Amino acid sequence: MGRDRVGLFLRASARCVSAVYYFLVFGILVDRLKRSELPWQDRGFAALFALLAGGVAVLCLASAILLAALVWRRQAGLPPSPARDLPTATESATAGPPEAQGQGYAATPSSVEGSAGSAEGTMVPAETSLSPPAPSATAPAVPTLALGGGWDRPAYGKIVYACFMTPPFDEICLMNADGTGGIRLTDNEAEDFYPSLAPDGSAIVFSSRMEGRFEIYNMNLDGSEQRRLTREIGSGLYAPAVSPDGSSIVFTNNMDGFQSIWFMGRYGNDPRPLTDPIADDVDPIWSPDGRSISFASTRAGSRQIYLMDADGGNLRRLTQLPDMGGRTSWSPDGRLLAFYAGPTGDRNIYVIDIGQGLVWQLTYGGDGAGPCFSPDGQWIAFAAYYDGDLEVFIMRPDGSELTQLTFNSFSDWQPRWGP
């Protein structure tokens, strides 16, 4: 007999026994009152007293039976209440116990039946505004995304990030991957953000408005030789990323009322668009082999993650999830893509298996954003509000070993990792 049936049987038995006892006791008392020689008004008071006494007796007996049932369940190794055996939908999405963090759910249109998920746990439903495939009689089996294993190296390398040190402007800061050696690189009295380390760790590219509009700049790791790479090819240029071979840069260009993905040589030569300005295409990131680019786009109505070849061809959508963020990051083996999603104030970090289209939720709370894999794939850096303001954290790719790196009274965000 299942645990829920056992609980129902015990409760029903307690009620039946209580009812029989109540009717027997109350019937005997009423019969005695009829045979007594008390005045009718006194008999009424006596009957009321008998009713109350019988009720108390019933409650005591029922409590004793339920207490005995509770002791039996605990001795049998069962939870105290069958109603708590299964979490509610809200608890599944927000509580995030460690054992639930290893459950995958479908994120791509090809693996969604109405809403993403399976019996193993649904955390983020598919978006109804996008067209899912025709429903089938049975939901497809969703395998578990395997992330565990072999993370034994400490964090190393450099992390560059935006630091809000001189309001109202963000500047660029750099630190070691363990949080030590933090230094400020820019002091331009202008907005400097979206920093990214070159794959060889030799330089930093970033977006700055130091000359009137947002353009793409390059500088050394100590902040010296800040060099402008672009010149008036759009109303605002953001999120530059150097290709793995160091020969080119992709970035976001705001023009004609929309943002699109652009490409140029390493030092600003031959800039050209990769996507048409028909929607907001933002935050491009190279794949480790340099053959693909991931980015976020609203071309399907809501923001989703897309992939395309390095020349802009073979465009395909990777996700179909609600409240998607922008910045993503590839794992060094090219198998996983880290991203963030959720409503403002309640965003979390996720990874998606690109081949299987399965998603793993890594954080539960903190309003995290901007994830970035370490060069060895053993860590993920991101920004979150765990301590009250925006700080940089790192964690393992399964969400374990959460470690805070910055402890400032101002916001630190947009971390990008390099060697």
C-alpha positions in Angstrom: 0.0 0.0 0.0 1.4 3.4 -0.9 2.2 6.1 1.7 -0.7 8.3 0.6 -3.1 5.4 0.8 -1.8 4.4 4.3 -2.4 8.0 5.5 -5.9 8.1 4.1 -6.7 4.7 5.7 -5.5 5.8 9.1 -7.4 9.1 9.1 -10.6 7.3 7.9 -10.2 4.7 10.7 -9.8 7.4 13.3 -13.0 9.2 12.2 -15.0 6.0 12.1 -13.9 4.9 15.6 -14.6 8.4 16.9 -18.1 8.5 15.4 -19.1 5.1 16.8 -17.8 6.0 20.3 -19.5 9.4 20.2 -22.9 7.9 19.3 -22.6 5.2 21.9 -21.7 7.5 24.7 -24.2 10.2 23.8 -27.0 7.6 23.3 -26.4 6.1 26.8 -26.4 9.5 28.4 -29.6 10.6 26.7 -31.4 7.4 27.7 -30.4 7.9 31.3 -31.7 11.4 31.3 -35.1 10.2 30.0 -35.3 7.7 32.9 -34.4 10.3 35.5 -36.8 12.4 37.5 -35.1 15.7 36.9 -37.2 18.7 35.7 -37.2 19.3 32.0 -35.1 22.4 32.2 -32.4 20.6 34.2 -32.5 17.7 31.7 -31.7 20.2 28.9 -28.6 21.5 30.8 -27.6 17.9 31.4 -28.0 17.0 27.8 -25.8 20.0 26.7 -23.2 18.9 29.2 -23.3 15.4 27.9 -22.9 16.7 24.3 -19.8 18.7 25.2 -18.3 15.9 27.2 -18.9 13.5 24.3 -17.2 16.0 21.9 -14.2 16.3 24.2 -14.0 12.5 24.4 -14.1 12.2 20.6 -11.3 14.7 20.1 -9.1 13.0 22.7 -9.7 9.6 21.1 -9.1 10.9 17.6 -5.9 12.7 18.7 -4.6 9.5 20.3 -5.2 7.5 17.2 -3.5 10.1 14.9 -0.6 10.3 17.4 -0.2 6.6 17.2 -0.3 6.7 13.4 2.4 9.5 13.4 4.7 7.4 15.6 4.1 4.4 13.3 5.0 6.4 10.2 8.2 7.8 11.7 9.3 4.3 12.8 8.6 3.1 9.3 10.8 5.8 7.9 8.0 7.8 6.2 7.5 11.6 6.2 5.1 13.0 8.9 2.4 14.1 6.3 1.5 12.5 3.0 0.5 15.9 1.7 4.2 17.0 1.8 5.5 14.0 -0.2 5.4 16.1 -3.4 6.6 19.8 -3.6 4.3 22.4 -5.0 5.0 24.1 -8.3 6.3 27.2 -6.5 8.6 25.2 -4.3 10.0 23.3 -7.3 10.9 26.6 -9.0 12.2 28.6 -6.1 13.4 26.4 -3.2 16.1 24.6 -5.2 17.2 21.8 -2.9 20.6 20.4 -3.8 19.1 17.1 -5.0 16.8 18.9 -7.4 19.6 20.9 -9.1 20.6 17.9 -11.2 17.3 17.6 -13.1 17.2 18.6 -16.7 14.3 19.9 -18.8 13.7 20.5 -22.4 14.5 24.0 -23.7 14.3 23.8 -27.5 11.2 23.7 -29.7 12.1 20.2 -30.9 11.9 18.7 -27.4 9.0 20.7 -25.9 5.4 19.3 -25.7 3.4 22.4 -24.8 5.6 23.2 -21.8 9.1 22.1 -21.1 9.8 19.4 -18.6 9.1 15.8 -17.5 8.3 13.8 -14.5 11.8 14.5 -13.3 11.0 18.2 -12.7 9.7 21.2 -14.7 11.3 24.5 -13.7 10.8 26.8 -16.7 7.8 26.4 -19.0 7.9 26.9 -22.7 6.7 30.2 -24.0 3.1 30.1 -25.4 3.7 33.1 -27.7 6.1 30.9 -29.7 4.7 28.0 -31.7 5.5 24.6 -30.1 5.2 21.4 -32.1 1.9 19.5 -32.3 1.2 17.7 -29.1 1.6 13.9 -29.0 -0.3 11.3 -27.0 2.7 10.8 -24.6 5.3 13.2 -23.4 8.8 12.5 -24.5 11.4 11.2 -22.1 13.8 13.9 -21.0 17.2 12.6 -20.0 19.1 14.1 -17.1 21.9 16.5 -18.1 25.2 15.2 -16.6 27.4 18.0 -15.3 29.3 16.5 -12.5 32.8 15.3 -12.1 36.5 16.2 -11.8 36.5 19.8 -10.7 39.5 19.9 -8.5 41.5 22.9 -9.7 41.4 26.3 -7.9 40.4 29.4 -9.9 43.2 30.9 -11.9 43.6 33.6 -14.6 42.2 37.1 -14.7 38.6 38.5 -14.5 37.8 41.8 -16.0 34.5 43.5 -15.0 32.6 46.8 -14.9 32.9 48.6 -11.5 30.7 51.5 -10.5 33.4 53.4 -8.6 32.8 57.0 -9.7 29.0 57.6 -10.0 27.3 58.2 -12.4 29.9 56.3 -14.5 31.0 52.7 -14.7 34.7 52.0 -15.1 36.7 48.9 -16.0 38.5 46.9 -13.2 40.6 43.8 -13.3 41.4 41.2 -10.6 42.9 37.7 -10.2 40.4 34.9 -10.5 40.6 34.3 -6.7 39.6 37.9 -6.0 43.0 39.2 -5.1 45.0 42.0 -6.8 42.0 44.1 -7.9 42.9 47.3 -9.8 41.0 50.0 -11.6 42.0 50.4 -15.3 40.0 53.3 -16.5 39.2 56.8 -15.1 37.6 58.6 -18.0 34.6 60.3 -16.4 32.5 58.6 -19.0 30.7 55.3 -19.2 33.1 52.4 -19.7 31.6 48.9 -19.6 31.2 45.6 -21.5 34.9 44.6 -21.0 36.2 41.4 -22.5 39.7 39.8 -22.3 41.4 38.7 -25.5 41.7 34.9 -25.6 45.5 35.1 -25.2 45.1 37.4 -22.2 47.2 40.2 -23.8 44.6 43.0 -24.0 41.1 44.1 -23.1 38.4 45.4 -25.5 35.4 47.4 -24.1 32.7 49.9 -24.9 33.1 53.5 -23.9 31.5 56.9 -24.4 34.6 58.9 -23.6 34.4 60.7 -27.0 30.6 61.3 -27.1 29.1 58.1 -28.3 29.6 54.4 -27.4 32.5 53.1 -29.5 34.8 50.0 -29.2 38.2 50.5 -27.6 41.3 48.4 -26.9 43.8 48.7 -24.0 46.6 46.9 -22.2 46.0 44.9 -19.0 47.3 47.8 -17.0 44.9 50.2 -18.6 47.5 51.9 -20.8 47.3 52.7 -24.5 43.5 53.0 -24.7 42.9 53.0 -28.4 39.6 53.6 -30.3 38.9 50.9 -32.8 35.6 52.1 -34.4 34.4 55.4 -35.7 30.8 56.5 -36.2 29.4 53.3 -37.8 26.3 53.3 -35.5 24.7 55.3 -32.7 26.1 52.9 -30.1 28.5 50.0 -30.1 28.5 47.5 -27.3 29.7 44.0 -26.1 32.9 43.4 -28.1 34.4 39.9 -28.1 37.7 38.9 -29.6 37.7 35.7 -31.7 39.7 32.7 -30.4 42.4 33.1 -33.0 42.7 36.8 -32.2 42.0 38.0 -35.7 38.6 39.7 -35.4 35.9 41.1 -33.1 32.2 40.7 -33.0 30.0 43.4 -31.3 26.5 44.9 -31.0 25.7 47.9 -33.2 22.7 50.1 -32.4 21.5 51.6 -35.7 18.2 52.2 -37.6 16.2 51.7 -34.4 17.5 48.2 -33.8 20.6 46.5 -32.5 22.4 44.0 -34.8 25.5 41.9 -34.7 28.6 43.2 -36.5 32.0 41.9 -37.3 35.4 43.7 -37.9 39.1 43.0 -37.9 41.0 42.9 -34.7 41.9 46.6 -34.8 38.7 48.0 -36.4 39.3 47.3 -40.1 36.6 46.2 -42.5 33.5 46.5 -40.2 30.3 44.8 -41.6 27.0 43.5 -40.3 26.3 39.8 -39.7 22.6 40.2 -39.0 20.0 42.5 -40.4 18.6 45.3 -38.2 15.1 43.8 -38.0 15.1 43.1 -34.3 17.3 43.6 -31.3 20.3 41.2 -31.7 22.7 41.6 -28.7 25.7 40.2 -26.8 27.5 38.1 -29.4 30.0 35.5 -28.1 32.4 33.3 -30.1 32.4 29.5 -29.8 35.7 28.0 -28.7 36.6 26.9 -32.2 35.6 30.2 -33.7 33.1 28.6 -36.1 29.9 29.8 -34.4 28.6 32.8 -32.6 25.8 32.8 -30.0 23.7 35.9 -29.3 20.3 36.9 -27.9 17.6 38.2 -30.2 13.9 39.3 -30.1 13.3 38.3 -33.7 10.8 35.7 -32.6 8.9 38.1 -30.4 10.6 37.5 -27.0 14.3 37.4 -26.4 15.9 34.0 -27.0 19.3 32.6 -27.7 20.4 32.0 -31.3 23.4 30.4 -33.0 24.9 31.3 -36.3 28.0 30.5 -38.3 30.9 33.0 -38.0 29.9 34.5 -41.4 26.3 35.1 -40.3 24.8 32.1 -42.1 23.0 29.0 -40.8 20.9 31.0 -38.2 19.0 28.8 -35.8 17.2 29.3 -32.5 18.6 27.5 -29.5 16.0 28.2 -26.7 12.3 28.7 -26.2 12.1 29.9 -22.6 10.6 32.9 -20.8 12.4 36.0 -19.5 15.7 35.3 -21.2 18.8 37.4 -20.5 21.4 38.5 -23.0 25.0 37.6 -22.2 26.1 34.0 -22.7 29.3 32.0 -22.4 30.5 28.8 -24.0 32.3 26.0 -22.1 35.8 25.4 -23.4 34.7 22.1 -25.0 31.8 23.8 -26.8 29.2 21.5 -25.3 27.5 23.9 -22.9 26.3 27.5 -23.0 25.8 29.5 -19.8 23.1 32.1 -19.7 20.7 33.9 -17.3 16.9 34.1 -17.2 14.1 35.2 -15.1 12.1 38.4 -14.3 14.0 41.4 -13.1 14.8 40.9 -9.4 14.6 37.1 -9.7 17.1 36.1 -12.4 19.1 32.9 -12.2 22.1 31.3 -13.9 21.6 28.3 -16.2 23.5 26.1 -18.6 22.1 24.5 -21.7 23.5 21.4 -23.4 23.7 22.6 -27.0 23.4 19.2 -28.6 20.5 17.8 -26.4 18.7 21.1 -25.8 18.5 20.4 -22.1 18.8 23.1 -19.4 20.3 22.9 -15.9 19.5 25.6 -13.3 22.5 26.5 -11.2 21.4 29.3 -8.9 18.3 29.8 -6.8 18.1 33.5 -5.8 20.6 36.4 -6.0 19.2 37.9 -9.2 22.3 36.7 -11.1 23.4 37.8 -14.6 26.3 37.8 -17.1 27.8 34.3 -16.6 31.2 33.4 -18.0 33.1 30.1 -18.0 36.7 30.0 -16.9 39.3 29.1 -19.5 39.6 25.5 -18.1 35.8 25.1 -17.8 36.0 24.4 -14.0 34.3 27.6 -12.9 31.6 30.1 -13.9 31.9 33.8 -12.9 28.7 35.9 -12.7 27.3 39.0 -10.9 24.6 38.7 -8.2 23.0 40.6 -5.3 23.6 38.0 -2.6 25.1 40.5 -0.2 22.7 43.4 -1.0 24.6 45.0 -3.9 25.9 43.7 -7.2 29.1 41.7 -6.7 31.2 39.2 -8.6 30.9 35.5 -7.6 32.3 32.2 -9.0 30.9 28.7 -8.7 31.4 25.3 -10.2 29.5 24.4 -13.3 26.9 22.5 -11.2 26.3 25.5 -8.9 28.4 24.2 -6.0 31.3 26.0 -4.2 29.7 29.5 -4.5 32.5 32.0 -3.7 32.3 35.8 -3.5 35.2 37.7 -5.0 34.3 41.4 -4.6 33.2 43.1 -1.4 32.6 46.7 -2.4 30.0 49.3 -1.5 29.5 49.9 -5.3 28.3 47.6 -8.0 30.7 45.1 -9.7 29.2 43.4 -12.8 29.7 42.0 -16.3 32.6 39.7 -15.5 34.6 38.2 -18.3 37.3 35.6 -17.6 40.6 35.2 -19.4 44.0 33.4 -18.9 
